[in-house]
Amino acid sequence: MTTITIQPITAEDTLLLRHSVLWPDKPFDYVRLPDDEQGQHVGGFVEGKLVAVISLFVDKPTAVARFRKFATHPNFQNQGIGTQLLNQVIGQARQADTIELWCDARLTAGAFYERFGMQADGAVFYKGDIAYSRFMMKLC
Ligand SMILES: CC(C)(COP(=O)(O)OP(=O)(O)OC[C@H]1O[C@@H](n2cnc3c(N)ncnc32)[C@H](O)[C@@H]1OP(=O)(O)O)[C@@H](O)C(=O)NCCC(=O)NCCS
């Protein structure tokens, strides 16, 4: 069985996986976010190698949290790493006393998010030819 370690990482640490998994056809800087320095970035490690990333952004005034740029290296998908990362981020959002957690989800990942109690909340939209919808869950 794969031993997975979940731990905080820096925004810079996320970039290679964000780019290679999510947006390989875009310039590298496309995966940097303007508010990356305010984010809580979490990594999934297997044998010391970073194989999955996710980034949480908490908006204190509205008590709403959002996660972005969730990616597991293809060789390590379907092994439960994303589940651990998302559970970690849900826990961190709760600890920050947020009332809602949302993401812009690729529809290909919709069934995965529904398993966590997230629901599509809005119209389908496109970034390039990738279909998305906002998914959200209440935390209180
Ligand atoms: C979405 C993503 C981050 C999930 O990460 P992951 O590490 O593969 O997540 P998990 O392994 O926890 O779960 C993925 C699937 O494997 C299943 N699974 C979980 N643990 C498993 C295990 N030990 N053995 C086999 N399958 C398992 C889950 O039930 C889930 O099934 P589903 O696809 O039917 O929902 C990953 O698939 C990914 O990077 N996809 C490409 C980029 C992307 O779409 N990112 C999300 C943008 S919104």
The ligand as a Tripos MOL2 file, in Angstrom:
@<TRIPOS>MOLECULE
LIG
   48    50     1     0     0
SMALL
NO_CHARGES

@<TRIPOS>ATOM
      1 C1         -9.1380   15.3420   -9.6640 C.3       1 LIG1
      2 C2         -7.8090   14.8010   -9.1050 C.3       1 LIG1
      3 C3         -7.0270   15.9580   -8.4720 C.3       1 LIG1
      4 C4         -8.1420   13.7450   -8.0460 C.3       1 LIG1
      5 O1         -6.9050   13.2960   -7.4960 O.3       1 LIG1
      6 P1         -6.6210   11.7450   -7.1940 P.3       1 LIG1
      7 O2         -5.3550   11.7070   -6.4200 O.co2     1 LIG1
      8 O3         -6.7200   10.9570   -8.4420 O.co2     1 LIG1
      9 O4         -7.8690   11.4590   -6.2370 O.3       1 LIG1
     10 P2         -8.2770   10.0420   -5.5480 P.3       1 LIG1
     11 O5         -7.3190    8.9920   -5.9210 O.co2     1 LIG1
     12 O6         -8.5030   10.3250   -4.1180 O.co2     1 LIG1
     13 O7         -9.6880    9.7860   -6.1830 O.3       1 LIG1
     14 C5         -9.8310    9.6690   -7.5940 C.3       1 LIG1
     15 C6        -10.6850    8.4680   -7.9070 C.3       1 LIG1
     16 O8        -10.0060    7.3010   -7.4830 O.3       1 LIG1
     17 C7        -10.8100    6.5930   -6.5490 C.3       1 LIG1
     18 N1         -9.9130    6.0710   -5.5040 N.ar      1 LIG1
     19 C8         -9.6220    6.6850   -4.3340 C.ar      1 LIG1
     20 N2         -8.7700    5.9180   -3.6190 N.ar      1 LIG1
     21 C9         -8.5140    4.8410   -4.3780 C.ar      1 LIG1
     22 C10        -7.6940    3.6970   -4.1860 C.ar      1 LIG1
     23 N3         -6.9810    3.5170   -3.0590 N.pl3     1 LIG1
     24 N4         -7.6540    2.7840   -5.1850 N.ar      1 LIG1
     25 C11        -8.3640    2.9800   -6.3220 C.ar      1 LIG1
     26 N5         -9.1610    4.0310   -6.5540 N.ar      1 LIG1
     27 C12        -9.2350    4.9400   -5.5860 C.ar      1 LIG1
     28 C13       -11.7660    7.5930   -5.9980 C.3       1 LIG1
     29 O9        -12.9570    6.9530   -5.5760 O.3       1 LIG1
     30 C14       -11.9950    8.4830   -7.1820 C.3       1 LIG1
     31 O10       -12.9620    7.9360   -8.0290 O.3       1 LIG1
     32 P3        -13.8180    8.8380   -9.0500 P.3       1 LIG1
     33 O11       -12.8610    9.2780  -10.1310 O.co2     1 LIG1
     34 O12       -14.8630    7.9300   -9.5400 O.co2     1 LIG1
     35 O13       -14.3290   10.0060   -8.2790 O.co2     1 LIG1
     36 C15        -6.9640   14.1000  -10.2070 C.3       1 LIG1
     37 O14        -7.7560   13.1330  -10.8580 O.3       1 LIG1
     38 C16        -6.3840   15.0590  -11.2420 C.2       1 LIG1
     39 O15        -5.3370   15.6650  -11.0380 O.2       1 LIG1
     40 N6         -7.0810   15.1470  -12.3900 N.am      1 LIG1
     41 C17        -6.6080   15.9730  -13.4920 C.3       1 LIG1
     42 C18        -6.6850   17.4400  -13.1420 C.3       1 LIG1
     43 C19        -8.0450   17.8330  -12.6320 C.2       1 LIG1
     44 O16        -9.0790   17.5410  -13.2260 O.2       1 LIG1
     45 N7         -8.0230   18.5280  -11.4740 N.am      1 LIG1
     46 C20        -9.2280   19.0220  -10.8510 C.3       1 LIG1
     47 C21        -9.5830   20.3000  -11.4820 C.3       1 LIG1
     48 S1        -11.1890   20.8460  -10.9150 S.3       1 LIG1
@<TRIPOS>BOND
     1     1     2 1
     2     2     3 1
     3     2     4 1
     4     2    36 1
     5     4     5 1
     6     5     6 1
     7     6     7 2
     8     6     8 1
     9     6     9 1
    10     9    10 1
    11    10    11 2
    12    10    12 1
    13    10    13 1
    14    13    14 1
    15    14    15 1
    16    15    16 1
    17    15    30 1
    18    16    17 1
    19    17    18 1
    20    17    28 1
    21    18    19 ar
    22    18    27 ar
    23    19    20 ar
    24    20    21 ar
    25    21    22 ar
    26    21    27 ar
    27    22    23 1
    28    22    24 ar
    29    24    25 ar
    30    25    26 ar
    31    26    27 ar
    32    28    29 1
    33    28    30 1
    34    30    31 1
    35    31    32 1
    36    32    33 2
    37    32    34 1
    38    32    35 1
    39    36    37 1
    40    36    38 1
    41    38    39 2
    42    38    40 1
    43    40    41 1
    44    41    42 1
    45    42    43 1
    46    43    44 2
    47    43    45 1
    48    45    46 1
    49    46    47 1
    50    47    48 1
@<TRIPOS>SUBSTRUCTURE
     1 LIG1         1 GROUP 0 **** ****
